[in-house]
Amino acid sequence: MAPLSSLLQLALATLALGGACRVQEPYDVIIVGGGPSGLGALSGLARVRRKVLLIDSAEYRNAQTRHMHDVLGFDGVTPAYFRWAARKQISHYDTVSWTNGTVEKIVPASGDPSFPLFTVTTCGSNRHGVRTKKTHHHLARRIVLATGLRDLLPATPGIAENWARGEYWCPWCDGHEHADQPLGLVGPLTAIPGMVRETQTLNNRDVVAFVNGTDTPQGRLDTTAAEGGDARWMEYLRRVDVRVDNRVIASVERLADGADPRADPSLPNVPEYDRFRVHFTEGEPVDRAALMVSFGKEQRSDLGERLGVALYGGQMYTNAGMLTNVPGVYAVGDANLDNSTNVPHAVWSGKRAAVDLHVDLERERERKLLAGNVNRREAELDPRSVWTLMNGEPGDVLYAGDFDK
């Protein structure tokens, strides 16, 4: 293996000569994820002329959703249009850029948490999210994880196939389009009282709760516990005429697609008339116009966990400025711990992180200036990061193996 000192000398010589193969100047920030939270962070950082790269794998939690709602100025647009419009505006700021790709790993490179630096390794992808073989390495002083969540859909036939099209989990996002239609609530008994409260102003005449075998003595005790010890939830469901069906769901069959290609796309809200038939392991099926569901979720990416970010309840812990417990690493949007999972919140959290880290970067620069550290490049590039940047890929002429010091 080539001696480490040789690579260090090569890196410094390249910098001194200003050659074509120069070591990349670190980005101020690399944002991982191109959904609303990542775009919110990108916009905020563009406004203060930070050098930023956004890396987008083209995997979005709301990708299958027909239209976005409850987003001021964008009520009723498709998620793809929202992202396109945001990027079009942000493209006017020349200090930020984005690329399609998947981040494979993020490695701390400075050795000093007071002056964070990270090596980010990406695998390229096309605009459809299909990965390519070529890898790239980037340096960044700060990381924003806008990696989102993944809904854990059960294997029940018809659930995944109809997801986000008449089958939804957020009444603010999709409920108004199915107002006053026969509604099915799908989830454990513990979730039903809360789901009923959220939907009573939209659907209060024909509501059935499909609890999939969870209406048991223990299930009722658990529901009472979830209601803070108040057992009157059963009386509440009776008074609002919500029927509980405890049969096990075998499949969900779509009878009609509620999307209307003739609908005026400029309108914020157009009724959707889906129809589903819920089949059970026994007895007759039940038809519903829409299904509101309560399923689990998980981190879409394990990048945060591999970096050492603390997870609570499966979500990344952050402070008020969206900073995680790992210096220099921020988490925004659905993936963090504040439990607000919607587009306006995602955009806001990205902006909140942008403000916090922008000031933190200047505080870091201030410390260096006051310490008289003018040779910032030498301080920032530790041996591991230089090795990664100069070493190339397996098969390259200059490839010298993994860093093993």
C-alpha positions in Angstrom: 0.0 0.0 0.0 1.3 3.5 -0.8 2.5 5.4 2.3 0.0 7.8 3.7 2.5 10.6 3.7 2.7 10.3 -0.1 -1.0 10.9 -0.5 -0.9 13.8 1.8 2.0 15.3 -0.1 0.2 14.7 -3.4 -3.0 16.4 -2.0 -1.1 19.5 -0.8 1.0 19.7 -4.0 -2.2 19.6 -6.1 -3.7 22.4 -4.0 -0.5 24.5 -4.3 -0.3 24.1 -8.1 -4.0 24.6 -8.7 -4.1 21.6 -10.9 -7.1 20.0 -12.7 -7.2 17.2 -10.1 -7.5 19.5 -7.1 -9.0 18.4 -3.8 -12.6 19.5 -3.6 -13.3 22.5 -1.4 -15.8 21.3 1.2 -19.4 22.3 0.8 -20.8 24.3 3.6 -23.7 21.8 3.7 -24.8 18.6 2.0 -28.5 17.9 2.2 -29.6 14.3 1.9 -33.1 14.1 0.5 -35.0 16.2 -2.0 -38.5 16.2 -0.6 -40.2 19.3 1.1 -37.9 19.4 4.1 -34.7 19.1 2.0 -35.9 21.8 -0.4 -36.8 24.0 2.6 -33.3 23.7 3.9 -31.8 24.3 0.4 -33.9 27.5 -0.1 -33.0 28.9 3.3 -29.3 28.3 2.7 -29.5 29.7 -0.8 -30.8 33.0 0.6 -27.7 33.5 2.6 -25.3 32.3 -0.1 -24.1 29.1 1.5 -22.4 26.6 -0.8 -24.7 23.6 -0.7 -25.2 20.3 -2.5 -28.6 18.5 -2.3 -28.5 14.8 -3.1 -31.8 13.3 -4.1 -32.6 9.6 -4.4 -36.1 10.3 -5.9 -37.8 8.3 -3.1 -40.7 10.3 -1.6 -43.2 9.3 1.0 -46.0 11.0 -0.9 -45.0 9.8 -4.3 -48.2 7.9 -4.9 -50.5 10.7 -3.6 -52.8 12.2 -6.3 -52.6 15.8 -5.0 -51.1 17.7 -2.1 -53.4 19.7 0.2 -53.2 22.2 3.0 -50.1 23.8 1.6 -50.6 27.5 1.2 -50.2 28.5 -2.4 -50.0 24.9 -3.6 -53.3 23.4 -2.5 -54.3 20.7 -5.0 -51.1 20.4 -6.9 -49.3 17.1 -7.4 -46.2 16.4 -5.3 -44.0 16.3 -8.4 -45.2 19.8 -9.4 -44.5 21.1 -6.0 -40.9 19.8 -6.1 -40.5 21.1 -9.7 -41.7 24.6 -8.8 -39.5 24.7 -5.7 -36.4 23.7 -7.7 -37.2 26.2 -10.5 -37.2 29.1 -8.0 -34.2 27.9 -6.1 -32.2 27.5 -9.3 -32.0 31.3 -9.5 -29.5 31.2 -6.6 -26.0 30.3 -7.8 -24.4 29.0 -4.6 -26.5 25.8 -4.4 -26.9 22.8 -6.6 -28.4 19.3 -6.6 -27.9 16.0 -8.1 -29.7 12.6 -8.4 -28.0 9.9 -6.4 -28.1 7.8 -3.3 -25.8 8.5 -0.3 -24.1 5.2 0.6 -22.2 6.5 3.7 -21.3 9.5 5.6 -18.0 9.4 7.6 -16.8 12.0 10.1 -13.4 13.3 8.7 -12.1 16.0 11.0 -11.5 14.2 14.3 -12.5 17.4 16.1 -16.2 17.8 17.0 -15.7 21.5 17.4 -14.9 21.8 13.6 -17.1 19.1 12.0 -16.2 17.8 8.6 -17.7 14.8 6.7 -16.9 12.7 3.8 -20.1 11.8 1.8 -20.0 8.9 -0.6 -22.7 8.7 -3.2 -23.9 6.2 -5.8 -25.3 7.9 -8.8 -28.9 7.5 -10.1 -31.0 8.7 -12.9 -34.1 10.9 -12.6 -36.2 7.8 -12.0 -34.1 6.8 -8.9 -32.4 3.9 -10.7 -28.9 3.5 -9.3 -25.8 3.6 -11.5 -22.4 2.1 -10.7 -20.4 5.4 -10.5 -19.5 6.6 -7.0 -18.5 10.1 -5.9 -16.9 11.5 -2.7 -17.8 14.9 -1.3 -16.7 16.9 1.7 -19.1 19.0 3.8 -18.9 20.9 7.0 -22.5 20.2 7.9 -25.0 17.5 7.1 -28.8 17.8 6.8 -30.7 14.5 6.9 -34.0 15.0 5.1 -34.3 11.3 4.5 -38.0 10.9 5.6 -40.0 7.9 6.7 -41.4 4.8 5.1 -44.9 3.6 5.8 -45.0 -0.1 6.9 -47.9 -1.4 4.8 -49.2 -4.8 5.8 -49.0 -7.7 3.3 -52.8 -7.8 3.0 -53.6 -7.9 -0.7 -54.9 -4.6 -2.0 -53.4 -2.4 0.7 -50.1 -1.5 -1.0 -51.7 -1.5 -4.5 -54.2 1.2 -3.5 -52.0 3.2 -1.2 -52.5 7.0 -1.2 -55.4 6.9 -3.7 -58.5 6.7 -1.6 -56.6 4.9 1.1 -54.9 7.4 3.4 -53.7 8.1 6.9 -54.0 11.9 7.1 -57.5 13.6 7.0 -55.9 17.0 6.4 -54.0 15.7 3.4 -56.8 13.6 1.8 -59.9 13.6 3.8 -61.8 16.5 2.4 -62.0 14.8 -1.0 -64.0 12.0 0.5 -66.2 14.0 2.8 -69.7 12.7 3.5 -68.9 9.4 1.9 -69.0 5.9 3.6 -65.7 5.7 5.5 -63.7 2.7 6.8 -61.2 3.1 9.5 -58.4 0.5 9.4 -56.2 0.0 12.4 -55.8 -1.5 15.8 -58.6 -0.8 18.3 -56.2 1.5 20.3 -56.1 3.9 17.3 -59.8 4.1 16.6 -61.0 6.8 19.1 -58.4 9.2 17.9 -59.1 8.5 14.2 -62.8 9.2 14.9 -62.1 12.5 16.5 -60.1 13.6 13.5 -62.7 12.7 11.0 -66.1 13.6 12.6 -66.4 16.9 10.8 -65.8 15.1 7.5 -67.5 11.7 7.9 -70.1 11.3 10.6 -72.9 9.3 9.0 -71.6 6.0 7.9 -68.3 5.0 9.5 -67.1 1.4 10.2 -63.9 0.7 12.1 -62.1 -2.4 10.8 -59.9 -3.4 13.8 -58.7 -6.7 12.4 -59.1 -9.0 15.4 -57.8 -6.5 18.0 -61.2 -6.0 19.8 -60.4 -8.3 22.7 -60.5 -7.9 26.4 -56.8 -7.0 26.4 -57.3 -4.8 23.4 -60.0 -2.8 25.3 -57.8 -2.5 28.3 -55.0 -1.2 26.1 -57.3 1.3 24.4 -58.4 2.6 27.8 -54.8 3.0 28.8 -54.1 4.8 25.5 -57.0 7.1 26.4 -55.4 8.1 29.6 -57.4 5.6 31.7 -60.7 6.9 30.5 -62.9 4.0 29.5 -65.7 6.2 28.1 -64.3 5.9 24.6 -66.6 2.9 24.0 -69.6 5.2 24.8 -68.2 7.9 22.6 -68.0 5.5 19.6 -71.6 4.4 20.3 -72.9 8.0 20.5 -71.3 9.0 17.2 -72.6 5.7 15.6 -69.2 4.2 14.7 -69.5 0.4 14.3 -66.6 -1.8 15.2 -66.0 -4.8 12.9 -63.5 -7.2 14.5 -63.2 -9.6 11.6 -59.8 -10.3 10.1 -59.3 -8.5 6.8 -58.4 -10.9 4.0 -58.0 -8.4 1.1 -59.1 -5.0 -0.2 -60.5 -4.8 -3.7 -60.8 -1.6 -5.7 -64.2 -1.3 -7.4 -63.8 2.3 -8.7 -60.9 4.7 -9.2 -61.8 8.2 -7.9 -59.3 10.1 -10.0 -61.1 12.3 -12.5 -59.0 13.2 -15.5 -61.5 15.9 -16.5 -61.2 17.8 -13.2 -60.0 21.3 -13.3 -56.3 21.1 -12.2 -56.4 24.8 -11.0 -58.9 24.0 -8.3 -57.6 23.3 -4.8 -60.2 20.6 -4.1 -62.1 18.2 -6.2 -64.3 15.4 -4.8 -62.9 11.9 -5.4 -65.3 8.9 -5.6 -63.3 5.8 -5.0 -64.9 2.5 -4.1 -63.4 -0.4 -2.2 -64.7 -3.8 -1.1 -63.2 -5.1 2.1 -63.1 -8.9 2.2 -62.7 -10.9 5.4 -61.7 -14.4 6.4 -65.3 -15.1 7.2 -68.7 -13.4 6.4 -69.8 -11.0 3.8 -67.6 -8.1 2.5 -68.2 -4.5 3.3 -68.1 -1.7 0.7 -66.5 1.7 1.5 -65.8 4.9 -0.5 -62.5 5.6 1.3 -60.3 4.0 3.9 -58.4 5.9 6.5 -55.6 3.8 8.0 -53.3 3.6 10.9 -50.1 1.7 10.2 -46.5 1.8 11.5 -43.6 3.7 10.0 -39.8 3.6 10.0 -36.8 5.5 8.9 -36.4 5.3 5.2 -32.6 5.5 5.6 -30.2 4.2 8.3 -27.6 6.9 7.6 -28.5 8.8 10.8 -28.3 5.7 12.9 -24.9 4.7 11.3 -23.6 8.2 12.1 -24.6 7.7 15.8 -27.7 9.8 15.8 -30.0 8.9 18.7 -33.4 7.4 17.8 -36.4 7.7 20.1 -39.5 5.8 19.0 -37.8 5.2 15.7 -37.3 8.9 14.9 -34.1 11.0 15.1 -33.7 13.1 18.2 -33.1 16.8 17.6 -33.0 20.0 19.6 -35.0 23.1 18.8 -32.6 24.0 16.0 -32.9 20.5 14.4 -29.4 19.6 15.5 -29.0 15.9 16.5 -26.7 14.6 19.2 -23.9 14.3 16.6 -22.1 17.6 16.1 -22.7 19.0 12.6 -25.6 16.7 11.8 -29.2 18.0 11.5 -32.4 16.0 10.9 -35.5 17.6 9.4 -39.0 16.7 8.2 -40.8 13.4 9.0 -37.6 11.7 10.0 -37.0 13.7 13.2 -38.7 13.5 16.6 -41.2 16.3 16.7 -43.9 14.0 15.4 -45.5 16.4 13.0 -45.6 14.7 9.6 -46.9 17.1 6.9 -45.5 19.2 4.1 -45.8 22.7 5.8 -44.0 21.3 8.8 -41.3 19.7 6.7 -40.6 22.9 4.8 -40.5 24.8 8.1 -38.1 22.4 9.8 -35.7 22.6 6.8 -35.7 26.4 7.1 -35.2 26.1 10.9 -32.1 24.0 10.4 -30.8 26.3 7.7 -31.0 29.3 10.1 -29.3 27.4 12.9 -26.5 25.9 10.9 -25.8 29.1 9.0 -25.1 30.9 12.3 -23.2 27.9 13.6 -20.9 27.9 10.6 -20.1 31.6 11.1 -19.4 30.9 14.8 -16.9 28.2 13.7 -15.2 30.7 11.3 -15.1 33.2 14.1 -13.3 30.8 16.3 -10.7 30.1 13.6 -10.1 33.8 12.9 -9.7 34.6 16.6 -7.3 31.7 17.0 -5.2 33.0 14.0 -5.8 29.8 12.0 -5.5 31.1 8.5 -4.5 27.7 6.9 -8.0 26.3 7.1 -7.5 23.7 4.4 -4.7 22.0 6.3 -6.7 22.0 9.5 -9.8 20.6 7.9 -8.4 17.7 5.8 -7.4 14.9 8.1 -5.5 11.9 6.7 -8.6 9.7 6.3 -10.5 12.4 4.2 -7.4 13.0 2.0 -7.0 9.3 1.5 -10.7 9.0 0.4 -10.5 11.9 -1.9 -7.2 11.1 -3.6 -7.4 7.3 -3.6 -10.0 6.8 -6.3 -12.0 3.6 -6.7 -11.0 -0.1 -6.9 -9.5 -0.7 -10.3 -8.2 2.9 -10.7 -4.4 3.3 -11.4 -3.9 5.2 -8.2 -6.1 3.0 -6.0 -4.1 2.0 -2.9 -6.6 0.1 -0.8 -8.6 1.0 2.2 -7.4 3.5 4.8 -6.0 1.4 7.6 -4.0 3.7 9.9 
